[in-house]
Amino acid sequence: MLAPELTPQARIQNDVLVHLLTRLSTVACEDKPFPHFFVEHIFPQHIYDALLANLPAPKHMQPMGEKHRNGDGSYNRHTLSLTPAKLEHMTGQQLALWQGVTAALAAPQFKQAVFAKLKTGLSFRYSIPASEVNKVEGFPVTTLMRETEGYTIAPHPDTRKKIVTMQFALPGDMSQKELGTTFYQRSLAPGDWLTKPRGFRHAKQMPFIPNCCYGFSVLNTLTLKSWHGREEIQGEQGVRNSVLHIYYNKPQSGTGYEQ
């Protein structure tokens, strides 16, 4: 008896999940300035190309808070939660694509691989052996982000509600390499108090290049914080599209694709 043919969404989900796990297995976790990893070619290339070709129209994205408003009243940060309810405007290939990719990111196998990669940070945070980080619960939420001229966010460690933060860059070419998130360290050096952000030293910047992602374990303790932020985007730098994939310590709105 022949097995039933997979739906387009299921095929995309399976292909993306296998690729995610393979690519993640090729990189090491770096511990400075806090545990993190960086992966290139994170999606199959044809899937990445399809994502760029099927980005939702700006009208389907929602402005994100008053703190992301420019002086003229316009918003510089918009979001679209990748949940079934928020994807109702999509049909056909576009819908199958975004559902399949989001389902792959929400898969328990991917969560286990990500947590295993960041085991040093999770072990420190939860005071457990590194071999037991797979027991830490994590509830995925995946969101499409669109940031434009004027967007900036000061160094912050992320709320303790978050366990792991990941960002998947969606630029069309290498011209936005400098738009990546910056990792910081606190500094008492006089020179670091004369420039913005004051009291911080740039430790590393994640390159914002096609088909890459980074992930880090969220740490917000007295001795170690996962400080990160983004300097202001200038008009000539264009639109910064990305996918945020975050594991929370309690159920949030969820993606709707958890297995």
C-alpha contacts under 8 A as a table, 3 or more apart, distances in Angstrom:
res1	aa1	res2	aa2	distance
6	L	9	Q	7.93
6	L	10	A	5.76
6	L	11	R	5.96
7	T	10	A	5.15
7	T	11	R	6.24
8	P	11	R	5.18
8	P	12	I	6.23
8	P	96	A	6.07
8	P	97	L	7.94
8	P	100	G	7.99
9	Q	12	I	5.21
9	Q	13	Q	6.07
9	Q	96	A	4.55
9	Q	97	L	6.38
9	Q	99	Q	6.32
9	Q	100	G	4.62
10	A	13	Q	4.95
10	A	14	N	6.09
10	A	100	G	6.23
11	R	14	N	5.23
11	R	15	D	6.11
11	R	100	G	7.59
12	I	15	D	5.20
12	I	16	V	5.92
12	I	96	A	7.73
12	I	97	L	6.70
12	I	100	G	5.09
12	I	101	V	6.71
13	Q	16	V	5.29
13	Q	17	L	5.99
13	Q	99	Q	7.95
13	Q	100	G	4.27
13	Q	101	V	5.68
13	Q	102	T	7.85
13	Q	103	A	6.07
13	Q	104	A	4.94
14	N	17	L	5.23
14	N	18	V	6.24
14	N	104	A	7.01
15	D	18	V	5.44
15	D	19	H	6.31
15	D	44	P	7.88
16	V	19	H	5.11
16	V	20	L	6.01
16	V	43	F	6.33
16	V	44	P	6.63
16	V	47	I	7.85
16	V	100	G	7.88
16	V	101	V	6.50
16	V	104	A	6.19
17	L	20	L	5.05
17	L	21	L	6.23
17	L	104	A	4.98
17	L	105	L	7.20
17	L	107	A	7.73
17	L	110	F	7.21
18	V	21	L	5.37
18	V	22	T	6.20
19	H	22	T	5.07
19	H	23	R	6.05
19	H	42	I	7.21
19	H	43	F	6.42
19	H	44	P	6.45
20	L	23	R	5.31
20	L	24	L	6.02
20	L	42	I	5.92
20	L	43	F	6.43
20	L	110	F	7.43
21	L	24	L	5.21
21	L	25	S	6.18
21	L	110	F	6.53
21	L	113	A	6.96
22	T	25	S	5.29
22	T	26	T	6.90
23	R	26	T	5.46
23	R	27	V	7.40
23	R	39	V	7.05
23	R	40	E	7.82
23	R	41	H	7.36
23	R	42	I	6.02
24	L	27	V	5.87
24	L	39	V	6.69
24	L	42	I	7.68
24	L	113	A	7.53
24	L	114	V	7.73
25	S	28	A	7.95
27	V	37	F	7.12
27	V	38	F	7.29
27	V	39	V	6.68
28	A	37	F	6.50
28	A	117	K	7.30
29	C	35	P	6.41
29	C	36	H	5.53
29	C	37	F	4.85
29	C	117	K	6.05
29	C	118	L	6.42
30	E	34	F	7.47
30	E	35	P	5.48
30	E	36	H	5.42
30	E	37	F	6.06
31	D	34	F	4.92
31	D	35	P	4.04
31	D	36	H	6.43
31	D	120	T	7.81
31	D	121	G	7.99
32	K	35	P	6.25
32	K	36	H	7.85
33	P	183	F	7.32
33	P	184	Y	7.31
33	P	185	Q	6.76
33	P	203	A	6.60
33	P	226	S	7.68
34	F	121	G	7.41
34	F	216	F	7.48
34	F	217	S	7.68
34	F	224	L	7.68
34	F	225	K	7.51
34	F	226	S	5.95
35	P	118	L	6.30
35	P	120	T	6.79
35	P	121	G	5.45
35	P	216	F	5.79
35	P	217	S	6.06
36	H	118	L	6.64
36	H	214	Y	7.11
36	H	215	G	5.50
36	H	216	F	4.10
36	H	217	S	6.60
37	F	117	K	7.85
37	F	118	L	7.87
37	F	214	Y	5.53
37	F	215	G	5.51
37	F	216	F	6.57
38	F	206	M	7.73
38	F	212	C	7.42
38	F	213	C	5.85
38	F	214	Y	4.30
38	F	215	G	6.71
39	V	42	I	6.08
39	V	212	C	5.52
39	V	213	C	5.37
39	V	214	Y	6.21
40	E	211	N	6.15
40	E	212	C	4.25
40	E	213	C	6.62
41	H	44	P	6.98
41	H	45	Q	7.18
41	H	210	P	7.85
41	H	211	N	5.05
41	H	212	C	5.63
42	I	211	N	5.81
42	I	212	C	5.51
42	I	213	C	6.74
43	F	47	I	6.34
43	F	48	Y	5.88
43	F	211	N	6.42
44	P	47	I	5.27
44	P	48	Y	6.31
45	Q	48	Y	5.04
45	Q	49	D	6.16
45	Q	211	N	7.82
46	H	49	D	5.12
46	H	50	A	6.14
47	I	50	A	4.98
47	I	51	L	6.17
47	I	97	L	7.94
48	Y	51	L	5.07
48	Y	52	L	6.47
48	Y	211	N	6.48
49	D	52	L	5.30
49	D	53	A	6.31
50	A	53	A	4.97
50	A	54	N	6.00
50	A	97	L	7.75
51	L	54	N	5.07
51	L	55	L	6.03
51	L	97	L	7.40
51	L	98	W	7.64
52	L	55	L	5.61
52	L	170	L	6.96
52	L	171	P	7.95
52	L	172	G	7.10
54	N	94	Q	5.82
56	P	60	H	6.54
56	P	61	M	7.79
57	A	60	H	5.77
57	A	61	M	7.51
58	P	61	M	5.41
59	K	62	Q	7.82
60	H	80	L	7.28
61	M	78	H	5.67
61	M	79	T	5.22
61	M	80	L	5.03
62	Q	78	H	5.08
62	Q	79	T	5.23
62	Q	80	L	6.38
63	P	75	Y	6.14
63	P	76	N	7.78
63	P	77	R	5.95
63	P	78	H	4.30
63	P	79	T	6.46
64	M	68	H	6.51
64	M	75	Y	7.61
64	M	77	R	5.70
64	M	78	H	5.40
64	M	79	T	6.56
65	G	68	H	5.79
65	G	69	R	7.54
66	E	69	R	5.47
66	E	75	Y	7.93
68	H	75	Y	5.72
68	H	76	N	5.58
68	H	77	R	5.89
68	H	151	Y	6.52
68	H	152	T	7.90
69	R	72	D	7.95
69	R	73	G	5.82
69	R	74	S	5.60
69	R	75	Y	4.34
69	R	76	N	5.94
69	R	77	R	7.92
70	N	73	G	5.36
70	N	74	S	5.39
70	N	75	Y	6.02
70	N	76	N	6.71
70	N	150	G	6.27
71	G	74	S	7.37
75	Y	78	H	7.36
76	N	146	R	7.97
76	N	147	E	5.48
76	N	148	T	4.88
76	N	149	E	6.16
76	N	150	G	5.98
76	N	151	Y	5.18
77	R	145	M	7.22
77	R	146	R	5.74
77	R	147	E	4.49
77	R	148	T	6.50
77	R	151	Y	6.56
78	H	145	M	5.95
78	H	146	R	5.09
78	H	147	E	6.43
79	T	143	T	6.64
79	T	144	L	5.60
79	T	145	M	4.70
79	T	146	R	6.23
80	L	86	K	7.05
80	L	143	T	5.69
80	L	144	L	5.06
80	L	145	M	6.67
81	S	86	K	6.21
81	S	142	T	6.43
81	S	143	T	4.45
81	S	144	L	6.28
81	S	255	T	7.70
82	L	86	K	6.29
82	L	87	L	6.58
82	L	98	W	7.62
82	L	99	Q	7.83
82	L	102	T	6.95
82	L	142	T	5.77
82	L	143	T	5.37
82	L	144	L	6.78
82	L	255	T	6.21
83	T	86	K	5.30
83	T	87	L	6.26
83	T	142	T	7.97
83	T	254	G	7.51
83	T	255	T	4.83
83	T	256	G	5.58
83	T	257	Y	7.72
84	P	87	L	5.19
84	P	88	E	6.48
84	P	99	Q	7.77
84	P	255	T	7.64
84	P	256	G	6.38
85	A	88	E	5.58
86	K	89	H	7.44
87	L	90	M	5.54
87	L	95	L	7.06
88	E	91	T	7.68
90	M	94	Q	6.19
90	M	95	L	5.03
91	T	94	Q	5.98
91	T	95	L	4.93
91	T	96	A	7.68
92	G	95	L	5.49
92	G	96	A	6.31
93	Q	96	A	5.17
93	Q	97	L	5.98
94	Q	97	L	5.17
94	Q	98	W	6.36
95	L	98	W	5.46
95	L	99	Q	5.97
96	A	99	Q	5.19
96	A	100	G	5.81
97	L	100	G	5.22
97	L	101	V	6.19
98	W	101	V	5.24
98	W	102	T	6.00
99	Q	102	T	5.25
99	Q	103	A	5.99
100	G	103	A	5.14
100	G	104	A	6.24
101	V	104	A	5.16
101	V	105	L	6.37
102	T	105	L	5.11
102	T	106	A	6.21
102	T	142	T	6.94
102	T	255	T	7.53
102	T	257	Y	7.08
103	A	106	A	5.01
103	A	107	A	6.18
103	A	257	Y	5.06
103	A	258	E	6.97
104	A	107	A	5.17
104	A	110	F	7.50
105	L	110	F	6.42
105	L	111	K	7.85
105	L	142	T	7.96
105	L	245	H	7.69
106	A	110	F	7.16
106	A	111	K	7.29
106	A	140	P	5.96
106	A	141	V	7.89
106	A	255	T	7.33
106	A	257	Y	6.19
106	A	258	E	5.33
106	A	259	Q	7.34
107	A	110	F	5.48
107	A	111	K	6.61
107	A	257	Y	7.93
107	A	258	E	6.33
107	A	259	Q	6.12
108	P	111	K	4.99
108	P	112	Q	6.18
108	P	258	E	7.73
108	P	259	Q	6.78
109	Q	112	Q	5.19
109	Q	113	A	6.30
110	F	113	A	5.07
110	F	114	V	6.13
111	K	114	V	5.19
111	K	115	F	6.10
111	K	138	G	7.61
112	Q	115	F	5.24
112	Q	116	A	6.02
112	Q	134	N	5.96
113	A	116	A	5.12
113	A	117	K	6.19
114	V	117	K	5.11
114	V	118	L	6.35
115	F	118	L	5.08
115	F	119	K	5.84
115	F	122	L	7.45
115	F	133	V	6.57
115	F	134	N	6.52
116	A	119	K	4.98
116	A	133	V	6.78
116	A	134	N	6.81
118	L	121	G	5.68
118	L	122	L	6.35
118	L	216	F	6.96
118	L	217	S	6.23
119	K	122	L	5.05
119	K	123	S	5.69
119	K	130	A	5.33
119	K	131	S	7.75
119	K	133	V	6.14
120	T	123	S	5.14
120	T	124	F	6.21
120	T	130	A	6.27
121	G	124	F	5.15
121	G	125	R	6.15
121	G	217	S	5.56
121	G	218	V	7.80
121	G	219	L	7.46
122	L	125	R	5.03
122	L	126	Y	6.02
122	L	127	S	7.98
122	L	128	I	7.98
122	L	130	A	7.46
122	L	133	V	6.41
122	L	163	I	7.96
122	L	217	S	6.43
123	S	126	Y	5.47
123	S	127	S	5.44
123	S	128	I	5.01
123	S	129	P	5.75
123	S	130	A	5.05
123	S	132	E	7.96
123	S	133	V	6.47
124	F	127	S	5.21
124	F	128	I	7.13
125	R	219	L	6.63
128	I	132	E	6.58
128	I	133	V	7.24
129	P	132	E	5.51
129	P	133	V	7.20
130	A	133	V	5.66
131	S	134	N	7.47
132	E	135	K	5.70
132	E	136	V	7.70
133	V	136	V	5.41
134	N	137	E	7.80
137	E	249	N	6.37
137	E	250	K	7.90
138	G	163	I	7.02
138	G	247	Y	5.05
138	G	248	Y	5.38
138	G	249	N	5.35
138	G	250	K	7.10
139	F	246	I	7.88
139	F	247	Y	4.94
139	F	248	Y	4.98
139	F	249	N	6.41
139	F	250	K	6.33
139	F	251	P	5.58
139	F	252	Q	7.27
139	F	254	G	6.96
140	P	245	H	6.74
140	P	246	I	5.53
140	P	247	Y	4.39
140	P	248	Y	6.39
140	P	254	G	6.18
140	P	255	T	6.72
140	P	258	E	7.72
141	V	245	H	5.80
141	V	246	I	5.34
141	V	247	Y	6.40
141	V	248	Y	7.64
141	V	252	Q	7.37
141	V	253	S	7.23
141	V	254	G	5.10
141	V	255	T	5.27
142	T	243	V	6.90
142	T	244	L	5.70
142	T	245	H	4.44
142	T	246	I	6.46
142	T	254	G	7.88
142	T	255	T	6.15
143	T	243	V	5.61
143	T	244	L	5.21
143	T	245	H	6.53
144	L	241	N	7.46
144	L	242	S	5.99
144	L	243	V	4.52
144	L	244	L	6.36
145	M	240	R	7.86
145	M	241	N	5.70
145	M	242	S	5.26
145	M	243	V	5.84
145	M	244	L	7.00
146	R	239	V	6.79
146	R	240	R	5.75
146	R	241	N	4.74
146	R	242	S	6.77
147	E	151	Y	6.16
147	E	239	V	5.83
147	E	240	R	5.01
147	E	241	N	6.54
148	T	151	Y	5.86
148	T	233	I	6.61
148	T	234	Q	7.96
148	T	235	G	7.44
148	T	238	G	6.62
148	T	239	V	4.88
148	T	240	R	6.32
149	E	232	E	7.55
149	E	233	I	5.07
149	E	234	Q	5.08
149	E	235	G	4.79
149	E	237	Q	7.77
149	E	238	G	7.22
149	E	239	V	7.44
150	G	232	E	5.63
150	G	233	I	5.36
150	G	234	Q	6.32
150	G	235	G	7.64
151	Y	231	E	7.90
151	Y	232	E	5.34
151	Y	233	I	5.44
152	T	229	G	7.66
152	T	230	R	5.37
152	T	231	E	5.23
152	T	232	E	4.28
152	T	233	I	6.53
153	I	229	G	5.33
153	I	230	R	5.18
153	I	231	E	6.71
153	I	232	E	7.55
154	A	197	P	7.17
154	A	228	H	7.72
154	A	229	G	5.22
154	A	230	R	6.56
154	A	231	E	7.54
155	P	184	Y	7.12
155	P	197	P	7.43
155	P	227	W	5.52
155	P	228	H	4.90
155	P	229	G	4.45
155	P	230	R	7.49
156	H	226	S	7.38
156	H	227	W	4.96
156	H	228	H	5.55
156	H	229	G	6.42
157	P	218	V	6.85
157	P	219	L	6.58
157	P	220	N	5.86
157	P	225	K	5.49
157	P	226	S	4.48
157	P	227	W	4.36
157	P	228	H	6.28
158	D	162	K	6.87
158	D	218	V	6.48
158	D	219	L	7.71
158	D	220	N	7.25
158	D	226	S	7.31
158	D	227	W	7.81
159	T	162	K	5.79
159	T	218	V	7.85
159	T	220	N	7.38
160	R	163	I	6.97
160	R	218	V	7.15
160	R	219	L	7.37
160	R	220	N	6.49
161	K	248	Y	5.60
161	K	249	N	5.57
161	K	250	K	7.32
162	K	165	T	7.09
162	K	218	V	6.35
162	K	246	I	6.84
162	K	247	Y	5.91
162	K	248	Y	4.38
162	K	249	N	6.09
163	I	217	S	6.03
163	I	218	V	5.22
163	I	219	L	7.97
163	I	246	I	7.50
163	I	247	Y	5.47
163	I	248	Y	5.45
163	I	249	N	6.16
164	V	215	G	6.87
164	V	216	F	5.71
164	V	217	S	4.59
164	V	218	V	5.39
164	V	246	I	5.75
164	V	247	Y	5.20
164	V	248	Y	7.33
165	T	215	G	5.57
165	T	216	F	5.64
165	T	217	S	6.64
165	T	218	V	6.74
165	T	244	L	7.38
165	T	245	H	6.29
165	T	246	I	4.66
165	T	247	Y	6.64
166	M	213	C	6.91
166	M	214	Y	5.58
166	M	215	G	4.12
166	M	216	F	6.63
166	M	244	L	5.78
166	M	245	H	5.05
166	M	246	I	6.00
167	Q	213	C	5.43
167	Q	214	Y	5.69
167	Q	215	G	6.62
167	Q	242	S	6.64
167	Q	243	V	5.65
167	Q	244	L	4.60
167	Q	245	H	6.19
168	F	211	N	7.16
168	F	212	C	5.90
168	F	213	C	4.26
168	F	214	Y	6.89
168	F	242	S	5.44
168	F	243	V	4.97
168	F	244	L	6.44
168	F	245	H	7.86
169	A	208	F	5.88
169	A	209	I	6.51
169	A	210	P	6.30
169	A	211	N	6.14
169	A	212	C	5.69
169	A	213	C	5.98
169	A	241	N	6.69
169	A	242	S	4.63
169	A	243	V	6.70
170	L	209	I	7.55
170	L	210	P	5.86
170	L	211	N	6.38
170	L	212	C	7.97
170	L	240	R	7.53
170	L	241	N	5.26
170	L	242	S	4.97
170	L	243	V	7.54
171	P	174	M	7.37
171	P	176	Q	6.77
171	P	208	F	7.23
171	P	209	I	6.25
171	P	210	P	5.24
171	P	211	N	7.82
171	P	240	R	6.96
171	P	241	N	6.48
171	P	242	S	7.83
172	G	210	P	6.32
173	D	176	Q	7.15
173	D	209	I	6.83
173	D	210	P	5.99
174	M	177	K	5.59
174	M	208	F	7.83
174	M	209	I	5.44
174	M	210	P	6.70
175	S	178	E	7.97
175	S	209	I	7.96
176	Q	179	L	5.49
176	Q	180	G	8.00
176	Q	208	F	5.97
176	Q	209	I	6.63
176	Q	237	Q	6.69
176	Q	238	G	7.91
177	K	180	G	6.58
177	K	207	P	5.11
177	K	208	F	4.36
177	K	209	I	5.16
178	E	207	P	6.18
178	E	208	F	6.25
179	L	207	P	7.10
179	L	208	F	5.54
179	L	230	R	7.88
179	L	233	I	7.43
179	L	237	Q	7.84
179	L	240	R	7.44
180	G	205	Q	6.26
180	G	206	M	4.97
180	G	207	P	4.96
180	G	208	F	4.41
180	G	230	R	7.40
181	T	205	Q	5.85
181	T	206	M	5.46
181	T	207	P	7.63
181	T	208	F	7.84
181	T	228	H	6.78
181	T	229	G	5.83
181	T	230	R	5.31
182	T	202	H	6.90
182	T	203	A	7.53
182	T	204	K	5.90
182	T	205	Q	4.24
182	T	206	M	6.23
182	T	228	H	5.52
182	T	229	G	5.47
182	T	230	R	5.91
183	F	202	H	6.32
183	F	203	A	5.52
183	F	204	K	5.13
183	F	205	Q	5.91
183	F	206	M	7.79
183	F	226	S	7.68
183	F	227	W	5.93
183	F	228	H	4.41
183	F	229	G	6.76
184	Y	200	F	6.15
184	Y	201	R	5.57
184	Y	202	H	4.78
184	Y	203	A	4.96
184	Y	204	K	6.96
184	Y	226	S	7.91
184	Y	227	W	5.23
184	Y	228	H	5.64
184	Y	229	G	7.82
185	Q	200	F	5.59
185	Q	201	R	5.24
185	Q	202	H	6.55
185	Q	203	A	6.08
185	Q	227	W	6.63
186	R	199	G	5.98
186	R	200	F	4.61
186	R	201	R	6.26
187	S	192	D	6.51
187	S	199	G	5.23
187	S	200	F	5.09
187	S	201	R	5.93
188	L	192	D	7.00
188	L	193	W	7.43
188	L	199	G	6.21
188	L	200	F	7.98
189	A	192	D	5.44
189	A	193	W	6.98
189	A	199	G	7.71
190	P	193	W	5.35
190	P	194	L	6.84
191	G	194	L	5.32
191	G	195	T	7.08
192	D	195	T	5.80
192	D	196	K	7.74
192	D	198	R	5.98
192	D	199	G	5.36
192	D	200	F	5.96
192	D	201	R	6.20
193	W	196	K	7.40
193	W	197	P	7.83
193	W	198	R	4.50
193	W	199	G	4.86
193	W	200	F	7.45
194	L	198	R	6.45
195	T	198	R	5.61
196	K	199	G	7.91
196	K	200	F	7.83
197	P	200	F	5.92
202	H	205	Q	7.64
206	M	214	Y	7.33
208	F	212	C	7.52
209	I	212	C	6.29
216	F	226	S	7.88
217	S	226	S	7.55
218	V	225	K	7.59
218	V	226	S	5.82
219	L	224	L	6.35
219	L	225	K	4.81
219	L	226	S	5.12
220	N	224	L	6.39
220	N	225	K	4.50
220	N	226	S	6.55
221	T	224	L	5.30
221	T	225	K	5.82
222	L	225	K	7.43
233	I	237	Q	6.61
234	Q	237	Q	5.51
234	Q	238	G	7.56
235	G	238	G	5.96
248	Y	251	P	6.80
248	Y	252	Q	7.19
251	P	254	G	6.53
254	G	257	Y	7.89
254	G	258	E	7.66
255	T	258	E	6.68
